Amino acid sequence: MKRTCLLITLLAAIAAQARKPMIATASAGSQIVGQSAHSNQNQTLAADLTPVEQNGKWGYADKDGKIVIKPQFTRAHRFSEGLALVWTGGIPLTDPIVTSFVNMGYIDGTGHWVIHSRYKYYFYDDFSEGLAPFRQQSSKWGYINPSGKIVVRPRFDWAGGFSKGIAPVLLDSKCAHVDKTGKITDQSPAVLPRRKFEQDRHGTFQQKPDAAPCP
């Protein structure tokens, strides 16, 4: 009887552990949040979805205009590579002392969260060539893949989208380019002037800049 009770307790503990979300550290290879990998079928369905607004909230409709993801977001991007960037709650606060009240991340074509900020990470761009830039709260920019895995650790003052395997970044106030492993392929010797209200005292952009600092 005791052995049976012990086995039940052990199985319950394992099940509880499996339900815990994965929270990332700021290193390559760690996970932000990955509820489930999006399938090719979801990616195909998502390509036909368009953001629509109802009563101040955003959702998604199919090509016939039928609502398939109910309006619930404060911001909704178009789907890119099977995922769409959405925000809920409000806007990110730039004061490093105050925690942002906005939740942001990426959903699949069924409306399920695939990557979730958990108030710790900021996302501003769509996926391009399998990667998306992100910023850790009060820290640097890096890149994640569609399952929420950090593939390029946060170390840039700003990070842009990929095109033909290369992305523009700002590193130590100088424009540079990186490949998909995070390796610097070239860097300008020119130091860019700091943009007031957009960059913190370390030169890091707090949100997506009004205009990309590097081509």
Z-matrix of the N, CA and C atoms (Angstrom, degrees):
N
C 1 1.456
C 2 1.531 1 110.67
N 3 1.359 2 114.85 1 -43.46
C 4 1.467 3 119.49 2 -179.67
C 5 1.521 4 110.39 3 -62.84
N 6 1.358 5 116.25 4 -40.88
C 7 1.453 6 120.50 5 -179.99
C 8 1.533 7 110.84 6 -63.17
N 9 1.325 8 116.83 7 -39.21
C 10 1.461 9 121.36 8 178.80
C 11 1.519 10 111.18 9 -63.29
N 12 1.336 11 116.49 10 -44.77
C 13 1.475 12 121.31 11 178.83
C 14 1.520 13 110.96 12 -62.67
N 15 1.345 14 115.44 13 -41.32
C 16 1.468 15 120.75 14 179.66
C 17 1.519 16 110.87 15 -63.05
N 18 1.343 17 116.18 16 -40.70
C 19 1.463 18 121.26 17 -179.87
C 20 1.517 19 110.74 18 -65.70
N 21 1.324 20 116.91 19 -41.93
C 22 1.464 21 121.34 20 178.91
C 23 1.525 22 110.59 21 -62.61
N 24 1.360 23 115.93 22 -44.01
C 25 1.465 24 121.18 23 179.11
C 26 1.516 25 111.13 24 -61.43
N 27 1.333 26 116.71 25 -42.60
C 28 1.465 27 122.11 26 -179.31
C 29 1.528 28 110.88 27 -64.14
N 30 1.339 29 116.99 28 -44.61
C 31 1.460 30 120.92 29 179.37
C 32 1.522 31 111.63 30 -64.35
N 33 1.324 32 117.42 31 -37.01
C 34 1.468 33 121.37 32 178.37
C 35 1.522 34 110.87 33 -65.64
N 36 1.342 35 115.80 34 -39.47
C 37 1.470 36 120.32 35 179.17
C 38 1.511 37 111.20 36 -65.48
N 39 1.331 38 116.99 37 -41.31
C 40 1.470 39 121.37 38 178.92
C 41 1.518 40 110.68 39 -63.76
N 42 1.334 41 116.46 40 -42.02
C 43 1.463 42 120.91 41 -179.95
C 44 1.521 43 111.13 42 -64.68
N 45 1.335 44 117.22 43 -40.32
C 46 1.465 45 121.14 44 178.80
C 47 1.513 46 111.49 45 -64.74
N 48 1.330 47 115.71 46 -39.89
C 49 1.466 48 120.44 47 178.95
C 50 1.524 49 111.09 48 -64.32
N 51 1.323 50 116.48 49 -38.19
C 52 1.468 51 120.78 50 -178.41
C 53 1.515 52 112.08 51 -67.17
N 54 1.358 53 116.48 52 -25.65
C 55 1.457 54 119.52 53 -178.93
C 56 1.512 55 112.96 54 -81.72
N 57 1.324 56 119.08 55 -11.40
C 58 1.457 57 121.82 56 -177.85
C 59 1.521 58 110.42 57 -70.79
N 60 1.385 59 118.09 58 136.14
C 61 1.458 60 119.51 59 178.88
C 62 1.517 61 110.96 60 -70.99
N 63 1.341 62 115.25 61 153.65
C 64 1.461 63 120.68 62 178.55
C 65 1.518 64 109.04 63 -89.96
N 66 1.319 65 117.62 64 121.56
C 67 1.456 66 122.45 65 -179.73
C 68 1.519 67 108.79 66 -107.53
N 69 1.324 68 115.49 67 135.86
C 70 1.461 69 119.12 68 -171.90
C 71 1.511 70 112.89 69 -88.32
N 72 1.309 71 115.10 70 151.51
C 73 1.447 72 121.33 71 163.57
C 74 1.510 73 106.10 72 -99.57
N 75 1.318 74 117.44 73 167.51
C 76 1.459 75 120.75 74 -174.34
C 77 1.519 76 111.62 75 -84.21
N 78 1.293 77 116.86 76 56.24
C 79 1.460 78 120.19 77 178.35
C 80 1.513 79 109.92 78 -137.69
N 81 1.323 80 115.62 79 151.50
C 82 1.457 81 120.02 80 179.61
C 83 1.516 82 110.13 81 -62.85
N 84 1.316 83 116.13 82 139.62
C 85 1.454 84 121.16 83 178.82
C 86 1.508 85 113.80 84 97.53
N 87 1.359 86 117.90 85 -13.37
C 88 1.455 87 119.76 86 179.39
C 89 1.522 88 109.88 87 -86.44
N 90 1.337 89 114.70 88 166.21
C 91 1.455 90 121.12 89 -174.51
C 92 1.517 91 109.34 90 -107.02
N 93 1.333 92 116.79 91 136.22
C 94 1.463 93 119.62 92 173.20
C 95 1.519 94 107.17 93 -81.11
N 96 1.304 95 118.17 94 -75.68
C 97 1.453 96 122.34 95 169.20
C 98 1.512 97 106.63 96 -151.12
N 99 1.294 98 118.27 97 128.67
C 100 1.455 99 120.77 98 176.57
C 101 1.512 100 109.36 99 -130.78
N 102 1.329 101 117.41 100 95.04
C 103 1.464 102 119.66 101 -179.91
C 104 1.527 103 110.04 102 -69.03
N 105 1.340 104 115.90 103 -43.96
C 106 1.454 105 120.01 104 178.65
C 107 1.513 106 108.56 105 -165.16
N 108 1.310 107 116.79 106 145.31
C 109 1.456 108 120.16 107 176.42
C 110 1.523 109 108.36 108 -72.81
N 111 1.349 110 116.60 109 136.27
C 112 1.461 111 118.64 110 -178.86
C 113 1.519 112 109.69 111 -79.87
N 114 1.317 113 115.79 112 138.11
C 115 1.453 114 121.30 113 -176.04
C 116 1.519 115 110.95 114 -85.02
N 117 1.335 116 116.61 115 165.93
C 118 1.455 117 121.29 116 176.51
C 119 1.522 118 111.02 117 -63.08
N 120 1.343 119 116.19 118 -33.15
C 121 1.455 120 120.25 119 178.54
C 122 1.518 121 110.79 120 -63.64
N 123 1.356 122 117.31 121 -45.30
C 124 1.456 123 121.15 122 177.65
C 125 1.522 124 110.68 123 -61.91
N 126 1.334 125 116.67 124 -36.87
C 127 1.459 126 121.06 125 -179.07
C 128 1.525 127 109.97 126 -64.60
N 129 1.323 128 116.76 127 -40.33
C 130 1.460 129 121.12 128 178.43
C 131 1.520 130 110.96 129 -65.65
N 132 1.331 131 116.94 130 -44.09
C 133 1.463 132 121.45 131 178.86
C 134 1.525 133 110.97 132 -63.55
N 135 1.315 134 116.87 133 -40.54
C 136 1.459 135 121.73 134 -176.62
C 137 1.519 136 112.20 135 -64.40
N 138 1.327 137 117.69 136 -30.21
C 139 1.464 138 121.51 137 -177.79
C 140 1.523 139 111.68 138 -60.91
N 141 1.343 140 117.77 139 -24.01
C 142 1.467 141 122.01 140 -178.08
C 143 1.532 142 112.59 141 -93.52
N 144 1.322 143 117.84 142 -0.68
C 145 1.463 144 120.61 143 -176.24
C 146 1.526 145 111.74 144 -91.45
N 147 1.330 146 114.83 145 143.93
C 148 1.467 147 121.83 146 -178.88
C 149 1.527 148 109.43 147 -128.14
N 150 1.351 149 118.83 148 136.68
C 151 1.467 150 120.40 149 176.24
C 152 1.532 151 111.22 150 -63.39
N 153 1.324 152 116.42 151 136.34
C 154 1.469 153 122.24 152 176.45
C 155 1.526 154 108.60 153 -134.53
N 156 1.326 155 115.65 154 148.38
C 157 1.465 156 121.04 155 -178.54
C 158 1.520 157 110.71 156 -110.85
N 159 1.323 158 115.64 157 135.60
C 160 1.453 159 122.25 158 174.46
C 161 1.518 160 109.34 159 -139.72
N 162 1.316 161 116.21 160 120.27
C 163 1.472 162 121.59 161 177.82
C 164 1.528 163 112.65 162 53.95
N 165 1.330 164 115.72 163 41.14
C 166 1.454 165 120.16 164 175.57
C 167 1.510 166 115.34 165 82.44
N 168 1.326 167 117.58 166 0.73
C 169 1.466 168 121.55 167 178.41
C 170 1.527 169 109.65 168 -118.20
N 171 1.330 170 114.62 169 151.34
C 172 1.462 171 119.83 170 -177.33
C 173 1.527 172 111.53 171 -109.39
N 174 1.340 173 113.83 172 140.46
C 175 1.459 174 121.42 173 173.92
C 176 1.520 175 107.95 174 -140.69
N 177 1.331 176 116.50 175 -156.50
C 178 1.467 177 120.00 176 -177.40
C 179 1.521 178 110.86 177 -137.07
N 180 1.333 179 114.18 178 141.61
C 181 1.460 180 121.13 179 177.81
C 182 1.524 181 109.37 180 -121.41
N 183 1.345 182 115.53 181 152.84
C 184 1.463 183 119.17 182 177.73
C 185 1.527 184 109.89 183 -82.53
N 186 1.328 185 117.29 184 -175.57
C 187 1.471 186 121.29 185 -175.15
C 188 1.515 187 112.74 186 -66.91
N 189 1.349 188 117.49 187 -16.69
C 190 1.465 189 121.41 188 176.95
C 191 1.524 190 112.35 189 -92.02
N 192 1.342 191 116.76 190 0.20
C 193 1.456 192 120.80 191 179.44
C 194 1.513 193 114.23 192 88.43
N 195 1.319 194 117.50 193 3.88
C 196 1.472 195 121.28 194 179.41
C 197 1.522 196 109.89 195 -80.19
N 198 1.336 197 116.11 196 131.92
C 199 1.463 198 121.17 197 178.37
C 200 1.524 199 109.15 198 -69.89
N 201 1.327 200 117.17 199 122.21
C 202 1.468 201 120.58 200 179.52
C 203 1.535 202 111.41 201 -114.59
N 204 1.323 203 116.83 202 -21.78
C 205 1.477 204 121.53 203 172.12
C 206 1.521 205 105.84 204 -126.37
N 207 1.320 206 117.00 205 112.06
C 208 1.461 207 121.01 206 -170.77
C 209 1.528 208 111.83 207 -60.64
N 210 1.325 209 118.23 208 145.09
C 211 1.465 210 122.18 209 177.75
C 212 1.524 211 110.93 210 -61.06
N 213 1.337 212 115.47 211 119.85
C 214 1.463 213 121.21 212 -177.30
C 215 1.518 214 112.44 213 -154.09
N 216 1.342 215 116.82 214 -3.00
C 217 1.458 216 121.40 215 -173.45
C 218 1.529 217 111.36 216 -106.71
N 219 1.324 218 115.77 217 150.86
C 220 1.466 219 120.19 218 176.40
C 221 1.533 220 111.32 219 -85.91
N 222 1.318 221 116.72 220 -18.37
C 223 1.462 222 122.01 221 174.00
C 224 1.518 223 108.04 222 -150.91
N 225 1.331 224 116.69 223 141.75
C 226 1.463 225 120.39 224 -179.08
C 227 1.521 226 110.02 225 -145.11
N 228 1.328 227 117.06 226 122.44
C 229 1.456 228 122.18 227 176.20
C 230 1.523 229 110.08 228 -89.07
N 231 1.308 230 116.33 229 165.70
C 232 1.459 231 120.86 230 172.02
C 233 1.529 232 109.09 231 -69.82
N 234 1.312 233 116.41 232 157.87
C 235 1.458 234 119.94 233 178.98
C 236 1.529 235 110.31 234 -72.46
N 237 1.315 236 114.41 235 139.02
C 238 1.464 237 121.88 236 177.73
C 239 1.522 238 108.00 237 -138.26
N 240 1.310 239 116.05 238 120.25
C 241 1.464 240 121.99 239 -179.07
C 242 1.528 241 111.48 240 56.85
N 243 1.343 242 115.37 241 37.56
C 244 1.460 243 121.10 242 174.45
C 245 1.510 244 115.81 243 86.52
N 246 1.343 245 117.89 244 -2.85
C 247 1.469 246 121.15 245 -178.79
C 248 1.529 247 109.95 246 -129.68
N 249 1.333 248 115.85 247 149.72
C 250 1.460 249 120.76 248 177.54
C 251 1.522 250 109.52 249 -125.45
N 252 1.325 251 115.99 250 136.12
C 253 1.459 252 121.72 251 177.03
C 254 1.527 253 108.75 252 -80.40
N 255 1.326 254 116.50 253 126.20
C 256 1.468 255 121.59 254 178.55
C 257 1.523 256 109.79 255 -133.55
N 258 1.329 257 113.84 256 154.88
C 259 1.464 258 120.85 257 175.38
C 260 1.521 259 108.38 258 -123.72
N 261 1.321 260 115.71 259 148.00
C 262 1.458 261 121.06 260 171.33
C 263 1.518 262 108.85 261 -134.57
N 264 1.315 263 116.79 262 147.20
C 265 1.469 264 120.09 263 171.99
C 266 1.504 265 114.92 264 105.34
N 267 1.330 266 118.85 265 -54.12
C 268 1.453 267 119.80 266 -176.05
C 269 1.509 268 112.02 267 173.51
N 270 1.345 269 116.09 268 -134.25
C 271 1.458 270 120.85 269 178.93
C 272 1.521 271 109.46 270 -124.55
N 273 1.339 272 118.67 271 151.99
C 274 1.463 273 119.48 272 179.24
C 275 1.525 274 111.39 273 -70.53
N 276 1.306 275 116.15 274 138.40
C 277 1.465 276 120.79 275 176.54
C 278 1.522 277 109.37 276 -89.20
N 279 1.330 278 116.34 277 141.04
C 280 1.463 279 119.95 278 -176.64
C 281 1.529 280 112.73 279 -91.83
N 282 1.324 281 117.16 280 -13.87
C 283 1.457 282 120.06 281 178.09
C 284 1.522 283 108.88 282 -68.90
N 285 1.352 284 118.09 283 117.59
C 286 1.474 285 119.69 284 -176.81
C 287 1.519 286 113.76 285 -64.94
N 288 1.344 287 117.51 286 -16.99
C 289 1.460 288 120.45 287 -179.04
C 290 1.529 289 110.15 288 -79.90
N 291 1.317 290 116.31 289 -27.37
C 292 1.460 291 121.25 290 -175.75
C 293 1.517 292 109.89 291 -100.38
N 294 1.321 293 117.15 292 131.70
C 295 1.466 294 121.39 293 177.39
C 296 1.519 295 109.44 294 -74.76
N 297 1.319 296 116.56 295 136.51
C 298 1.454 297 120.85 296 178.70
C 299 1.520 298 110.75 297 -64.98
N 300 1.344 299 115.61 298 143.55
C 301 1.454 300 120.39 299 179.53
C 302 1.525 301 112.14 300 -95.72
N 303 1.323 302 117.49 301 3.08
C 304 1.448 303 120.14 302 -178.73
C 305 1.530 304 109.83 303 -97.25
N 306 1.323 305 115.10 304 138.89
C 307 1.456 306 120.93 305 171.09
C 308 1.516 307 107.09 306 -105.32
N 309 1.296 308 117.22 307 133.38
C 310 1.454 309 120.52 308 -179.68
C 311 1.512 310 109.46 309 -138.93
N 312 1.314 311 115.41 310 159.19
C 313 1.452 312 119.25 311 179.48
C 314 1.510 313 110.29 312 168.35
N 315 1.330 314 116.11 313 -158.77
C 316 1.457 315 121.48 314 -174.06
C 317 1.527 316 110.50 315 -124.76
N 318 1.335 317 115.26 316 135.91
C 319 1.454 318 121.20 317 177.11
C 320 1.532 319 109.41 318 -113.63
N 321 1.342 320 116.01 319 159.66
C 322 1.456 321 120.12 320 175.42
C 323 1.526 322 109.48 321 -95.23
N 324 1.323 323 116.58 322 -175.10
C 325 1.455 324 121.42 323 -175.66
C 326 1.509 325 115.19 324 -67.41
N 327 1.324 326 117.60 325 -10.13
C 328 1.465 327 121.18 326 176.92
C 329 1.530 328 111.58 327 -97.71
N 330 1.338 329 116.36 328 -2.89
C 331 1.458 330 120.25 329 -179.76
C 332 1.510 331 114.35 330 90.65
N 333 1.336 332 117.95 331 3.24
C 334 1.462 333 121.13 332 178.71
C 335 1.526 334 111.19 333 -83.19
N 336 1.333 335 115.45 334 140.54
C 337 1.461 336 120.41 335 176.80
C 338 1.529 337 109.56 336 -68.18
N 339 1.317 338 115.81 337 129.66
C 340 1.461 339 121.83 338 174.45
C 341 1.529 340 109.42 339 -104.68
N 342 1.323 341 116.25 340 -40.67
C 343 1.467 342 122.30 341 177.69
C 344 1.518 343 107.37 342 -131.54
N 345 1.321 344 116.57 343 129.49
C 346 1.462 345 121.50 344 -174.12
C 347 1.521 346 109.85 345 -130.32
N 348 1.330 347 116.39 346 136.74
C 349 1.472 348 120.68 347 -174.80
C 350 1.521 349 113.82 348 -70.29
N 351 1.331 350 116.80 349 -32.60
C 352 1.474 351 121.22 350 -175.45
C 353 1.538 352 110.86 351 53.60
N 354 1.327 353 117.03 352 33.47
C 355 1.472 354 123.57 353 178.59
C 356 1.528 355 113.21 354 64.28
N 357 1.327 356 117.61 355 10.72
C 358 1.463 357 120.56 356 -175.37
C 359 1.525 358 112.49 357 -112.10
N 360 1.330 359 116.53 358 -21.66
C 361 1.460 360 120.68 359 -176.43
C 362 1.517 361 110.49 360 -128.87
N 363 1.325 362 115.77 361 148.74
C 364 1.458 363 121.68 362 177.81
C 365 1.521 364 109.53 363 -111.85
N 366 1.340 365 115.76 364 136.42
C 367 1.457 366 121.69 365 176.53
C 368 1.525 367 108.75 366 -126.37
N 369 1.334 368 117.20 367 132.06
C 370 1.456 369 120.75 368 -177.33
C 371 1.521 370 113.42 369 -128.64
N 372 1.327 371 118.34 370 -13.92
C 373 1.458 372 121.09 371 -172.21
C 374 1.523 373 112.32 372 -124.66
N 375 1.329 374 114.78 373 158.46
C 376 1.455 375 121.07 374 176.43
C 377 1.531 376 109.67 375 -78.37
N 378 1.317 377 115.61 376 165.60
C 379 1.460 378 120.16 377 174.89
C 380 1.526 379 109.72 378 -72.93
N 381 1.327 380 115.35 379 140.52
C 382 1.466 381 121.38 380 175.25
C 383 1.517 382 107.73 381 -140.48
N 384 1.317 383 115.60 382 124.14
C 385 1.470 384 122.06 383 -179.01
C 386 1.530 385 112.00 384 55.59
N 387 1.339 386 115.05 385 36.76
C 388 1.463 387 120.06 386 173.78
C 389 1.515 388 116.35 387 84.87
N 390 1.333 389 118.16 388 4.13
C 391 1.464 390 120.88 389 179.80
C 392 1.528 391 110.57 390 -136.65
N 393 1.335 392 115.60 391 152.90
C 394 1.463 393 121.24 392 175.81
C 395 1.524 394 109.16 393 -136.96
N 396 1.332 395 117.56 394 137.98
C 397 1.463 396 119.48 395 176.95
C 398 1.525 397 110.95 396 -73.59
N 399 1.317 398 116.28 397 150.09
C 400 1.465 399 121.02 398 175.51
C 401 1.525 400 107.91 399 -146.67
N 402 1.325 401 115.68 400 163.05
C 403 1.468 402 120.21 401 174.98
C 404 1.516 403 109.29 402 -127.48
N 405 1.302 404 115.52 403 133.69
C 406 1.460 405 120.06 404 173.97
C 407 1.523 406 107.98 405 -79.77
N 408 1.322 407 116.70 406 141.47
C 409 1.458 408 120.63 407 -176.15
C 410 1.527 409 111.34 408 -53.60
N 411 1.350 410 115.16 409 129.11
C 412 1.466 411 123.18 410 179.82
C 413 1.525 412 111.93 411 57.94
N 414 1.338 413 116.92 412 29.59
C 415 1.455 414 119.77 413 -178.63
C 416 1.520 415 110.11 414 -145.23
N 417 1.318 416 116.92 415 -154.56
C 418 1.452 417 123.25 416 -170.54
C 419 1.529 418 113.17 417 -94.23
N 420 1.341 419 114.69 418 179.74
C 421 1.462 420 123.07 419 179.77
C 422 1.526 421 110.89 420 -103.17
N 423 1.335 422 116.11 421 146.19
C 424 1.459 423 122.21 422 176.02
C 425 1.520 424 109.24 423 -148.19
N 426 1.333 425 117.06 424 -158.58
C 427 1.464 426 120.97 425 -178.30
C 428 1.529 427 111.02 426 -135.40
N 429 1.348 428 114.75 427 145.08
C 430 1.454 429 121.87 428 176.17
C 431 1.525 430 109.17 429 -122.41
N 432 1.346 431 115.63 430 160.71
C 433 1.459 432 120.02 431 174.04
C 434 1.534 433 109.28 432 -100.84
N 435 1.340 434 119.68 433 176.08
C 436 1.474 435 121.38 434 -174.60
C 437 1.524 436 115.77 435 -63.96
N 438 1.322 437 118.74 436 -12.67
C 439 1.464 438 119.72 437 176.27
C 440 1.525 439 111.78 438 -95.93
N 441 1.342 440 117.14 439 4.18
C 442 1.458 441 120.97 440 178.06
C 443 1.508 442 114.04 441 89.11
N 444 1.316 443 117.98 442 8.05
C 445 1.457 444 121.50 443 179.71
C 446 1.521 445 110.27 444 -82.66
N 447 1.331 446 116.54 445 133.34
C 448 1.465 447 121.08 446 176.65
C 449 1.523 448 108.19 447 -76.50
N 450 1.325 449 116.11 448 116.62
C 451 1.464 450 120.32 449 -178.07
C 452 1.526 451 111.89 450 -105.49
N 453 1.325 452 116.55 451 -22.89
C 454 1.469 453 121.18 452 172.95
C 455 1.519 454 106.45 453 -129.72
N 456 1.313 455 116.57 454 113.65
C 457 1.473 456 120.91 455 -173.62
C 458 1.529 457 111.55 456 -61.64
N 459 1.323 458 117.68 457 149.26
C 460 1.467 459 121.59 458 179.33
C 461 1.535 460 111.84 459 -65.08
N 462 1.337 461 116.03 460 113.03
C 463 1.464 462 120.26 461 176.66
C 464 1.523 463 112.97 462 -150.35
N 465 1.344 464 116.64 463 4.12
C 466 1.455 465 120.43 464 -176.69
C 467 1.529 466 110.82 465 -103.93
N 468 1.332 467 115.68 466 154.75
C 469 1.467 468 120.92 467 176.58
C 470 1.529 469 111.15 468 -79.08
N 471 1.313 470 115.83 469 -17.67
C 472 1.455 471 123.56 470 174.50
C 473 1.523 472 107.09 471 -166.85
N 474 1.336 473 117.15 472 152.73
C 475 1.462 474 121.12 473 179.13
C 476 1.518 475 109.56 474 -142.33
N 477 1.343 476 116.71 475 133.57
C 478 1.454 477 122.00 476 -179.96
C 479 1.521 478 112.13 477 -104.86
N 480 1.324 479 116.07 478 -175.98
C 481 1.450 480 121.73 479 -177.77
C 482 1.517 481 113.17 480 -81.40
N 483 1.331 482 115.16 481 160.39
C 484 1.468 483 121.17 482 -178.27
C 485 1.521 484 111.78 483 -87.49
N 486 1.323 485 114.76 484 145.33
C 487 1.460 486 122.88 485 173.21
C 488 1.522 487 107.51 486 -148.28
N 489 1.331 488 116.07 487 122.36
C 490 1.456 489 122.25 488 -178.00
C 491 1.535 490 112.41 489 55.81
N 492 1.345 491 114.50 490 37.35
C 493 1.458 492 120.14 491 174.71
C 494 1.508 493 116.15 492 83.16
N 495 1.342 494 117.55 493 3.11
C 496 1.469 495 121.56 494 -176.87
C 497 1.525 496 109.43 495 -130.00
N 498 1.341 497 116.79 496 143.72
C 499 1.467 498 121.29 497 177.93
C 500 1.524 499 110.13 498 -132.33
N 501 1.337 500 117.55 499 144.08
C 502 1.461 501 120.63 500 175.43
C 503 1.524 502 110.74 501 -78.76
N 504 1.324 503 116.56 502 141.58
C 505 1.465 504 121.87 503 176.84
C 506 1.523 505 109.22 504 -140.38
N 507 1.318 506 115.11 505 162.72
C 508 1.464 507 121.41 506 173.10
C 509 1.518 508 107.17 507 -114.25
N 510 1.323 509 116.11 508 121.94
C 511 1.463 510 121.55 509 -177.43
C 512 1.520 511 108.64 510 -133.10
N 513 1.341 512 116.46 511 120.22
C 514 1.474 513 121.20 512 -178.69
C 515 1.524 514 111.36 513 55.27
N 516 1.348 515 115.06 514 40.71
C 517 1.475 516 122.64 515 177.81
C 518 1.527 517 113.43 516 66.55
N 519 1.336 518 116.83 517 16.88
C 520 1.466 519 121.06 518 178.13
C 521 1.524 520 109.44 519 -124.25
N 522 1.327 521 115.50 520 137.70
C 523 1.463 522 120.10 521 178.02
C 524 1.521 523 110.60 522 -70.12
N 525 1.323 524 115.08 523 142.34
C 526 1.462 525 120.66 524 179.29
C 527 1.519 526 108.79 525 -150.56
N 528 1.326 527 116.49 526 176.19
C 529 1.455 528 122.93 527 174.14
C 530 1.522 529 108.72 528 -130.27
N 531 1.335 530 115.64 529 145.29
C 532 1.464 531 120.38 530 179.23
C 533 1.519 532 109.62 531 -127.59
N 534 1.347 533 115.43 532 155.65
C 535 1.459 534 119.52 533 171.62
C 536 1.525 535 108.33 534 -93.05
N 537 1.317 536 117.57 535 -174.15
C 538 1.463 537 120.91 536 -173.53
C 539 1.522 538 113.99 537 -73.88
N 540 1.307 539 117.45 538 -5.61
C 541 1.466 540 120.66 539 173.90
C 542 1.522 541 111.17 540 -95.72
N 543 1.349 542 116.57 541 -5.37
C 544 1.452 543 120.68 542 -177.56
C 545 1.518 544 113.69 543 92.25
N 546 1.332 545 116.68 544 3.27
C 547 1.463 546 120.71 545 -179.93
C 548 1.522 547 110.42 546 -74.81
N 549 1.334 548 116.23 547 132.34
C 550 1.460 549 121.81 548 177.32
C 551 1.525 550 109.04 549 -70.47
N 552 1.325 551 116.61 550 124.18
C 553 1.467 552 120.26 551 178.79
C 554 1.521 553 111.85 552 -96.20
N 555 1.327 554 116.81 553 -27.61
C 556 1.469 555 121.76 554 174.67
C 557 1.519 556 108.41 555 -164.73
N 558 1.321 557 116.39 556 157.05
C 559 1.464 558 120.62 557 178.40
C 560 1.520 559 109.80 558 -148.90
N 561 1.331 560 115.64 559 137.11
C 562 1.457 561 121.48 560 178.91
C 563 1.524 562 110.11 561 -76.57
N 564 1.331 563 117.57 562 143.97
C 565 1.473 564 119.50 563 176.63
C 566 1.526 565 112.68 564 -78.10
N 567 1.343 566 116.74 565 -14.40
C 568 1.467 567 120.72 566 -176.19
C 569 1.528 568 111.40 567 -74.87
N 570 1.327 569 116.36 568 133.91
C 571 1.460 570 122.69 569 176.76
C 572 1.526 571 108.71 570 -92.79
N 573 1.321 572 116.79 571 123.77
C 574 1.454 573 120.86 572 -178.54
C 575 1.525 574 110.89 573 -79.89
N 576 1.327 575 117.27 574 142.14
C 577 1.466 576 119.57 575 174.96
C 578 1.524 577 110.53 576 -66.91
N 579 1.316 578 116.33 577 146.65
C 580 1.458 579 120.24 578 -177.60
C 581 1.528 580 110.52 579 -75.16
N 582 1.313 581 115.94 580 139.60
C 583 1.456 582 121.19 581 178.57
C 584 1.524 583 110.18 582 -90.84
N 585 1.294 584 116.05 583 116.88
C 586 1.456 585 121.81 584 -179.21
C 587 1.525 586 110.38 585 -62.54
N 588 1.309 587 116.22 586 137.46
C 589 1.466 588 125.56 587 178.49
C 590 1.533 589 113.25 588 75.33
N 591 1.331 590 118.38 589 -11.88
C 592 1.459 591 119.79 590 178.99
C 593 1.526 592 111.83 591 -103.81
N 594 1.326 593 116.98 592 -34.15
C 595 1.460 594 121.20 593 -178.70
C 596 1.523 595 110.46 594 -110.98
N 597 1.345 596 115.64 595 146.22
C 598 1.457 597 119.16 596 177.22
C 599 1.531 598 109.70 597 -81.62
N 600 1.317 599 117.02 598 -173.82
C 601 1.467 600 120.26 599 -175.13
C 602 1.525 601 112.24 600 -68.09
N 603 1.324 602 116.60 601 -16.00
C 604 1.469 603 120.05 602 177.35
C 605 1.529 604 111.69 603 -91.85
N 606 1.334 605 116.39 604 -3.10
C 607 1.453 606 120.16 605 179.80
C 608 1.514 607 114.38 606 91.85
N 609 1.337 608 117.09 607 3.73
C 610 1.459 609 120.97 608 -178.25
C 611 1.525 610 110.98 609 -85.52
N 612 1.327 611 116.67 610 132.20
C 613 1.463 612 120.73 611 175.41
C 614 1.519 613 108.94 612 -69.33
N 615 1.344 614 115.52 613 129.24
C 616 1.454 615 120.34 614 -176.63
C 617 1.521 616 112.04 615 -80.07
N 618 1.325 617 117.01 616 -30.04
C 619 1.452 618 122.09 617 175.84
C 620 1.529 619 107.92 618 -136.31
N 621 1.315 620 116.67 619 -176.28
C 622 1.452 621 119.80 620 175.43
C 623 1.519 622 108.53 621 -64.39
N 624 1.336 623 118.80 622 124.16
C 625 1.472 624 120.46 623 -177.13
C 626 1.524 625 112.70 624 -66.15
N 627 1.328 626 115.72 625 154.80
C 628 1.465 627 121.30 626 178.42
C 629 1.531 628 110.33 627 -59.74
N 630 1.316 629 115.67 628 -37.41
C 631 1.462 630 121.06 629 175.87
C 632 1.526 631 107.37 630 -136.37
N 633 1.325 632 116.20 631 136.29
C 634 1.469 633 120.33 632 -178.43
C 635 1.519 634 109.91 633 -57.38
N 636 1.337 635 117.98 634 128.52
C 637 1.468 636 120.05 635 -178.64
C 638 1.531 637 113.18 636 -71.79
N 639 1.323 638 116.22 637 -22.02
C 640 1.475 639 120.31 638 -177.20
C 641 1.530 640 110.20 639 -131.55
N 642 1.334 641 117.26 640 138.09
C 643 1.469 642 120.20 641 179.37
C 644 1.527 643 112.00 642 -76.05
